[in-house]
Amino acid sequence: MSEEQVLAELSIDNVRAHMEHICRQIPSRLAGTENARRAAEFNRDALIRNGLDGYIEEMWGYISYPEPTLLEVLAPKSVAIEAFTASQCTPTLPDGISGELVYLVSGAEHEYEGRDLAGKIVLTETSYHPARYEKVRIAQAKGVIGMVLMNWGGPDNTAVPFGSVKPAWGNPTRETLANEMARIPAIGIARTTGLALKEMCENGTVRVRFRATTDNCWRKLALTVGELKAPGSDDFVILGGHQDSWYGEAATDNAAGNACFVELARVMAKHRDKLKRGLLCGFWTAHEIGTMVGSTWFADTHWERLRDHACAYVQVDQPAIVGTTRWGASSNIQLKTFHQEIEKRLLTDREFYWHQLVKGGDSSFLGLGVPMIYAMGHYTEEELKASALARLGWWHHSIECGLDKVDVADLAVHLKVYGAYVWHLLTLPVLPYEFTSAAEQFVKRLEELKDPGKGVGLESALKRAIAFRDTAKRFDAMTKDWQERYRRDPALPMAAADRINAAMKRVNQIIVPLASTAKGSYGHDPYGYTPQRSMIPLLYDIPEYGKLPEGEKRWILETELLRARNRVMDGMTDARLVLEQVLSEKL
């Protein structure tokens, strides 16, 4: 069956009806609330009607909800500003906290250099550079006592934002409870009032006071799963995104995405006899409200099955944001060629571009080594600059996130692109991974770090990465040959494809955690963790190490980096050996 035939069966009317029902009949779907349960049941029932095995899984999650509050300006003049307490921050005492307010642009680590802000309250932008959670993690390490987050959007944006600030990814553990929780209070304010405060800070000393009330506690949560089995295989592709929301309709975030899942599942179920692998739809919960609690719990709980059989993850979150005109896709680079070929076919009227996937949203499966694609409409660079980088719309995470913020015509385009991603991932005999580019990323990064990391000795790691790249080239050539054979003769036995696919999954399990995380397979980095924006995050500190003089600080860091180097060396060797083994076999 052709791609064109499958995509023609997708109904934007079905998507619109499902989305409108969620927004109008089940608003304010905060994880742990009755409406979140109703949304979970509604999505489950829709999946069952569409031919999937739909069910709800429950877990306990550590969450809290945003509470309204006020920010009081004490000097240079008295002003009361509407605000929302950030969920999962540390509450204040009844009298609140007060202190000098200092403006930082983004709250990134480098903005603290040469400044002693201990005992201060900081005002920062809400942008994801870094994410709110990382802003708080950095601020509290610098001795800051409170944070005020100014919303993004244009200078006239009066929307007061909701948001969470718990750095710990997923439910807390003993380790993250001690080291990765938000230990300071934080609030969100509108951009209009934030810009007024910024101007005050630039012209003199500003003193403020605010109270933060949070009910950080454990609540019973529900997520929805839909499964479509493939004949002859236990492998599957994950199609996922969160189903909980903040207050209001939350149309773009993520009712539109949920509606896409249901419709994609309906069409795939009609053609289950054509599938080489199954589909698992995950409607996660406690996305912001708990910092990815639902998807993390699912990854931890179903580890064995995911490790053995998960082949890829397509995340749908915030599709068809009104006003976007470009297509932006982030992915693990081994999937880049695959999805860009689809984008080239289907997005003939717009620019599309790629950037390296950084762990965010519900990307809780990177530690498992499951590569993912996260793609949607994007604003232009000029529009982003004019809106303080409001890439998800000025209304994002506010009561203004209504149905009018979804471009339904563009949602139809999104649906077809997602449909093509999923259809080919489910039906291609040989998975569409390309490892030469992935290996090249390791080689390039290790070459960059070789000189500052002389004391760590990265030469061996680089040598092994080059060997992995050389083997990957031969493996990719073999893979392309087999892909062409199956294209010419779909009736060929699946034995060769199964062997190649098993090797691909194993290599991904080795290299994806190395490329994307610092903690690796068996833990989660804090949300928005700065090193994740670099290739091989566990080697992030090598440039700093190269500048340190001999002494305790250098020797301590050297010990950590030597162990990190060893993980990279072993990973490069293990990945190469997996590919060498397949190349040595007669398929």
C-alpha positions in Angstrom: 0.0 0.0 0.0 1.4 3.4 -0.9 2.1 6.3 1.3 -0.3 8.4 -0.7 -3.1 6.0 -0.1 -2.6 5.7 3.6 -2.3 9.5 4.1 -5.5 10.0 2.1 -7.4 8.0 4.7 -6.5 10.4 7.5 -9.4 12.7 8.5 -8.8 16.2 9.8 -12.5 16.3 10.7 -12.0 13.4 13.1 -9.0 15.2 14.6 -10.9 18.5 15.0 -13.9 16.8 16.7 -11.7 15.0 19.2 -9.7 18.1 20.0 -12.7 20.3 20.4 -14.4 17.8 22.8 -11.3 17.6 25.0 -10.9 21.4 25.1 -14.6 22.3 25.6 -15.8 19.4 27.7 -12.7 18.5 29.7 -10.7 21.7 30.2 -8.0 22.2 33.0 -6.7 18.6 32.8 -4.2 19.0 35.6 -2.6 15.6 36.4 -4.2 14.0 39.5 -7.5 15.9 39.0 -10.9 14.5 38.0 -10.7 16.1 34.6 -7.3 14.5 34.0 -9.0 11.1 34.7 -11.9 12.0 32.4 -9.4 12.9 29.6 -7.5 9.6 30.1 -10.8 7.7 29.8 -11.9 9.6 26.8 -8.7 8.9 25.0 -8.8 5.3 26.0 -12.3 4.8 24.7 -11.4 6.5 21.4 -8.5 4.1 21.0 -10.7 1.1 21.6 -13.3 2.3 19.1 -10.4 2.6 16.6 -9.3 -1.0 17.0 -6.5 -0.8 19.5 -6.1 -2.4 22.9 -6.7 0.7 25.0 -6.1 0.8 28.8 -5.2 3.1 31.7 -2.2 2.6 33.9 -2.0 4.3 37.4 0.9 5.4 39.4 1.7 7.7 42.3 3.3 11.0 41.3 4.9 13.8 43.2 3.2 17.0 41.9 1.8 20.4 42.8 -0.4 23.0 41.1 0.3 26.7 40.3 -1.4 29.0 42.8 -2.2 32.7 42.3 -0.2 35.2 44.3 1.1 38.8 44.2 4.5 40.3 43.7 4.8 43.5 45.7 7.3 46.1 44.6 8.5 47.9 47.7 10.9 50.3 46.2 11.5 52.6 44.3 7.7 52.7 44.4 4.8 50.6 45.7 3.2 48.4 43.0 1.2 45.1 43.3 1.7 42.7 40.4 -0.5 39.6 39.5 1.5 36.4 39.6 1.3 32.6 39.7 3.4 30.5 42.0 5.5 28.0 40.0 4.5 24.5 40.8 6.9 22.3 42.8 9.0 25.3 44.0 9.7 25.6 47.7 6.9 27.5 49.5 7.7 30.6 51.5 6.6 31.3 55.1 3.3 33.1 55.4 5.0 36.5 55.4 6.8 35.6 52.1 10.3 36.6 51.1 11.7 40.1 50.4 15.0 41.3 48.9 16.7 43.2 46.2 15.5 42.2 42.6 18.3 41.8 40.0 17.6 41.3 36.3 19.3 38.5 34.4 18.5 38.0 30.8 18.1 34.2 30.7 19.4 32.9 34.0 22.1 30.9 32.3 25.3 29.9 34.2 27.5 32.4 32.3 25.3 35.4 33.4 26.5 34.8 37.0 30.2 35.1 36.2 31.8 37.9 38.2 28.6 38.7 40.1 27.7 37.8 43.7 23.9 37.4 43.8 23.7 35.4 47.0 20.7 36.6 49.0 19.1 38.3 45.9 15.9 37.7 44.1 16.5 37.4 40.3 14.2 38.4 37.4 14.7 36.3 34.3 13.1 35.6 30.9 10.8 32.5 30.6 12.6 31.3 27.4 14.0 27.7 27.2 17.6 29.0 27.1 17.9 27.4 29.6 14.6 25.9 30.7 12.9 27.2 33.9 14.0 24.1 35.9 17.7 24.7 34.9 17.4 28.4 35.7 16.3 27.5 39.3 19.0 24.8 39.6 21.7 27.3 38.7 20.2 30.1 40.8 20.0 28.2 44.0 23.5 26.9 43.5 24.6 30.6 43.4 22.8 31.5 46.6 19.8 33.2 45.1 16.8 33.2 47.4 13.9 33.6 44.9 13.1 33.8 41.2 10.6 35.9 39.2 10.0 34.5 35.7 8.9 37.1 33.1 6.6 35.7 30.4 7.7 35.7 26.8 5.8 37.2 23.8 5.6 40.8 22.6 5.9 43.8 24.9 2.1 44.0 25.2 1.6 40.4 26.4 -0.5 40.5 29.6 -0.8 36.7 30.0 0.4 35.4 33.3 2.2 32.1 32.9 1.9 28.8 34.7 5.0 26.6 35.0 7.0 24.1 37.0 10.5 24.4 38.3 11.5 21.0 39.7 14.8 20.1 38.1 14.5 16.4 39.0 13.2 14.4 36.0 10.4 12.1 37.0 9.4 11.1 40.5 12.2 11.9 43.1 14.6 9.3 44.3 16.7 9.6 47.5 19.5 11.1 45.4 17.4 13.6 43.5 15.4 14.5 46.6 18.6 15.6 48.2 20.3 17.2 45.1 17.8 18.1 42.4 14.7 19.6 43.9 13.7 23.3 43.7 14.9 24.7 47.0 13.8 28.3 46.4 10.4 29.9 45.7 9.6 31.0 42.2 6.7 32.9 40.5 5.6 33.8 37.0 4.5 37.3 35.9 3.2 38.8 32.6 5.7 40.3 30.1 4.2 43.7 30.4 4.9 43.9 34.2 8.2 42.1 33.7 9.5 44.7 31.3 8.5 47.4 33.7 10.5 45.7 36.5 13.4 45.2 34.2 13.5 49.0 33.5 13.4 49.7 37.2 16.3 47.3 37.8 18.3 49.0 35.1 17.8 52.4 36.7 18.4 51.7 40.3 17.8 49.4 43.3 14.5 47.5 43.3 13.2 45.7 46.4 10.3 43.3 46.2 8.3 40.8 48.3 6.3 37.8 47.3 4.6 34.8 48.8 4.7 31.4 47.2 2.1 28.7 48.3 2.6 25.2 47.0 1.1 21.8 48.0 3.9 19.5 46.9 2.6 16.0 47.6 2.0 12.6 46.1 -1.2 12.0 44.1 -2.7 9.1 42.1 -2.2 9.7 38.4 -3.5 8.0 35.3 -1.9 7.7 31.8 -3.5 6.1 28.8 -1.9 3.5 26.5 -3.1 2.1 23.2 -1.5 -0.9 21.6 -1.7 -2.2 18.0 0.0 -5.5 17.6 1.8 -6.4 14.4 1.5 -9.9 12.9 4.8 -11.9 13.5 6.7 -9.3 15.6 6.7 -8.1 19.2 8.7 -5.0 18.2 6.9 -1.6 18.2 7.2 2.1 17.6 6.1 4.6 20.3 3.8 7.4 19.3 3.5 9.7 22.4 3.0 13.0 24.1 1.3 14.3 27.2 -2.5 14.4 27.8 -2.5 16.5 31.0 -2.5 20.3 30.8 -2.6 23.5 32.8 -5.8 25.5 33.4 -8.1 26.3 30.5 -8.6 24.6 27.1 -4.9 24.0 26.5 -5.6 23.4 22.8 -2.1 23.4 21.4 -0.7 21.9 24.6 -1.6 19.2 24.0 -5.2 18.5 23.0 -4.3 18.8 19.3 -1.5 16.3 19.7 -3.8 13.8 21.5 -6.3 14.1 18.7 -3.6 13.3 16.2 -2.6 10.1 18.1 -6.1 8.8 18.0 -6.6 9.4 14.2 -3.1 8.0 13.3 -3.9 4.9 15.4 -7.3 4.5 13.6 -5.7 4.4 10.1 -2.8 2.2 11.1 -5.2 -0.3 12.7 -7.0 -0.6 9.4 -3.8 -1.9 7.8 -2.4 -4.0 10.7 -1.8 -6.9 8.3 0.8 -4.7 6.5 2.8 -3.8 9.6 6.2 -5.2 10.3 6.1 -3.9 13.9 3.4 -2.7 16.2 2.3 0.7 17.5 2.2 1.8 21.1 0.4 5.1 21.8 1.4 6.7 25.1 -0.7 9.5 26.5 1.6 10.6 29.3 0.7 12.5 32.5 2.4 14.9 34.9 4.3 16.4 32.1 5.0 19.8 33.6 3.1 19.3 36.8 5.5 16.7 37.9 8.4 17.1 35.4 7.7 14.1 33.1 6.5 11.8 35.8 4.2 9.7 33.6 6.6 8.9 30.7 9.5 8.3 33.2 7.4 5.9 35.2 6.4 4.1 32.0 10.1 3.8 31.0 11.2 2.5 34.4 8.3 0.1 34.8 8.3 -1.4 31.3 12.1 -1.3 31.0 12.5 -4.9 29.8 9.9 -4.8 27.1 11.0 -1.4 25.9 14.7 -2.5 25.9 13.9 -5.6 23.9 11.3 -4.2 21.4 11.0 -0.4 21.2 12.4 0.7 17.8 11.7 4.4 17.7 9.7 7.2 19.4 7.7 9.8 17.5 6.6 12.6 19.9 3.7 14.9 19.1 3.4 18.0 21.3 2.2 21.4 20.3 1.3 20.7 16.6 0.0 23.5 14.3 0.7 26.5 16.4 -1.1 29.4 14.7 1.2 31.7 12.7 4.1 29.2 12.2 5.4 28.9 8.7 8.5 26.7 8.9 8.9 23.0 9.8 11.4 22.3 12.5 12.4 18.7 13.3 14.7 17.6 16.0 15.9 14.0 16.1 18.8 11.7 16.8 20.9 12.1 13.8 20.6 8.5 12.7 17.0 9.3 11.8 17.6 12.6 10.1 17.9 11.2 6.5 14.7 9.2 7.0 12.4 12.0 8.1 13.9 14.7 5.9 13.1 12.6 2.8 9.5 12.6 4.0 9.6 16.3 4.7 11.0 17.0 1.2 8.1 15.0 -0.4 5.3 16.5 1.7 6.4 20.0 2.7 7.0 21.4 -0.8 5.6 24.9 0.2 7.7 25.7 3.2 11.2 25.7 4.6 12.1 22.7 6.8 15.2 22.4 8.9 16.8 20.0 11.4 18.6 20.4 14.7 20.1 17.8 17.1 17.6 16.5 19.6 18.1 17.8 23.1 16.4 15.9 25.9 13.2 17.8 26.8 9.5 17.3 26.9 8.6 13.6 27.5 11.9 12.3 25.9 12.2 9.8 28.8 13.4 7.0 26.5 16.8 8.3 25.5 18.4 6.4 28.4 16.9 3.3 27.0 18.5 4.0 23.7 15.3 4.6 21.8 15.9 7.3 19.1 13.2 9.8 18.6 11.7 12.5 16.3 10.0 15.6 17.5 8.8 17.9 14.8 6.2 20.6 14.3 5.6 24.1 12.8 8.1 26.8 13.9 8.2 30.6 13.7 10.8 32.4 11.7 14.0 33.7 13.4 12.7 37.3 13.0 9.4 36.4 14.7 11.2 34.7 17.5 13.5 37.7 18.2 10.4 40.0 18.3 8.6 37.7 20.8 11.4 37.0 23.3 11.8 33.5 21.8 8.2 32.6 22.2 8.6 29.5 20.0 5.4 27.9 21.4 3.3 31.0 21.1 2.9 34.0 23.4 -0.1 32.2 25.1 1.9 29.1 25.9 1.3 27.9 29.5 -1.5 30.4 30.2 -5.2 30.6 30.3 -5.1 32.1 26.7 -4.2 28.7 25.2 -7.6 28.2 23.5 -8.8 26.5 20.3 -8.2 29.7 18.3 -4.4 29.1 18.8 -4.6 25.9 16.6 -4.3 26.4 12.8 -6.6 23.6 11.7 -5.5 23.8 8.1 -1.9 23.4 9.2 -2.9 20.6 11.6 -4.0 18.6 8.5 -0.4 19.1 7.1 1.1 18.0 10.5 -1.2 15.0 10.5 0.1 13.8 7.1 3.7 14.3 8.0 3.3 12.4 11.2 1.3 9.8 9.3 4.2 9.3 6.9 6.8 9.1 9.8 4.7 6.4 11.6 3.6 4.4 8.5 7.2 3.9 7.2 8.6 3.2 10.7 5.9 0.5 11.0 6.2 -1.0 7.6 9.8 -0.8 6.3 11.3 -4.3 6.6 14.7 -2.7 7.5 14.6 0.1 10.0 15.8 3.4 8.5 18.8 4.1 10.7 22.1 5.5 9.3 25.0 5.2 11.7 27.9 6.9 9.7 26.6 10.4 10.7 26.1 9.3 14.3 29.7 8.0 14.5 30.9 11.2 12.8 29.4 13.2 15.6 31.5 11.3 18.2 34.6 11.7 16.1 34.1 15.5 15.6 33.4 16.1 19.3 36.3 14.1 20.5 38.6 16.0 18.1 37.3 19.3 19.5 38.0 18.1 23.0 41.4 16.5 22.4 43.6 19.5 23.1 41.8 20.8 26.3 41.5 17.3 27.4 45.1 16.3 27.1 45.4 15.3 30.7 42.5 13.0 30.4 43.9 11.2 27.3 41.1 11.3 24.7 43.3 9.9 22.0 42.2 6.3 22.6 38.5 7.3 22.7 39.0 9.2 19.4 40.8 6.2 17.8 37.9 3.9 18.8 35.3 6.4 17.5 37.1 6.5 14.1 37.1 2.7 14.0 33.3 2.8 14.8 32.8 5.3 12.0 34.7 3.1 9.5 32.6 0.1 10.4 29.4 2.1 10.3 30.1 3.1 6.7 30.3 -0.6 5.7 27.3 -1.4 7.7 25.2 1.4 6.2 26.2 0.3 2.7 25.1 -3.3 3.5 21.8 -1.9 5.0 21.1 0.2 1.9 21.6 -2.9 -0.2 19.1 -4.9 1.8 16.6 -2.0 1.8 16.7 -2.0 -1.9 16.3 -5.8 -2.1 13.2 -5.6 0.0 11.9 -2.7 -2.0 12.2 -4.8 -5.2 10.8 -7.9 -3.6 8.6 -7.3 -0.5 8.0 -11.1 -0.3 11.6 -11.8 0.7 11.9 -13.6 4.0 12.4 -11.3 7.0 15.4 -13.2 8.5 18.0 -10.8 7.2 15.9 -7.7 8.1 15.4 -9.1 11.6 19.1 -9.6 12.1 20.0 -6.1 10.9 17.2 -4.5 12.9 18.4 -6.3 16.1 21.9 -4.9 15.6 20.5 -1.5 15.0 18.5 -1.5 18.2 21.6 -2.7 20.1 23.8 0.0 18.7 21.2 2.7 19.5 21.1 1.4 23.1 24.8 2.0 23.3 25.3 5.3 21.5 22.0 7.2 22.2 22.6 7.6 26.0 26.3 8.6 25.3 25.3 11.2 22.8 22.3 12.6 24.7 22.8 12.3 28.5 25.3 12.7 31.3 23.9 10.1 33.7 23.5 7.4 31.0 21.0 4.6 30.8 20.0 4.2 34.5 19.2 7.7 35.6 17.8 11.0 34.3 19.7 14.3 34.1 17.9 17.3 35.6 15.4 18.9 33.1 17.1 21.3 30.8 20.6 20.4 32.1 23.1 22.6 30.4 25.6 19.9 29.3 22.8 18.2 27.3 23.1 20.9 24.7 26.5 19.5 23.8 27.5 16.3 22.1 28.6 13.7 24.7 27.3 15.6 27.7 29.4 13.6 30.2 32.5 15.3 28.7 31.0 18.8 28.9 33.5 19.9 31.6 36.6 19.2 29.5 37.0 22.8 28.3 36.9 24.0 31.9 39.3 21.3 32.9 41.8 22.5 30.3 41.9 25.9 31.8 42.5 24.8 35.4 45.9 25.0 37.0 47.4 22.0 38.9 45.6 21.6 42.2 42.7 20.0 44.0 39.9 21.3 41.7 41.7 20.1 38.6 42.5 16.6 40.1 38.9 16.1 41.3 37.5 17.0 37.9 40.2 14.8 36.2 39.0 11.8 38.1 35.5 12.3 37.0 36.5 12.9 33.4 38.7 9.8 33.2 35.7 7.7 34.2 33.6 9.5 31.6 36.3 8.9 29.0 36.2 5.2 29.8 32.5 5.0 29.2 32.9 6.6 25.8 35.8 4.3 24.9 33.7 1.2 25.8 30.7 2.5 24.0 32.6 3.1 20.8 34.1 -0.4 21.0 30.9 -2.1 21.9 29.0 -0.4 19.1 31.6 -1.3 16.5 31.7 -4.9 17.6 27.9 -5.2 17.2 28.1 -4.0 13.6 31.3 -6.1 12.9 29.4 -9.2 14.0 26.6 -8.7 11.5 29.0 -7.8 8.7 30.8 -11.1 9.3 27.6 -13.2 9.0 26.1 -14.5 5.8 22.7 -13.0 5.7 
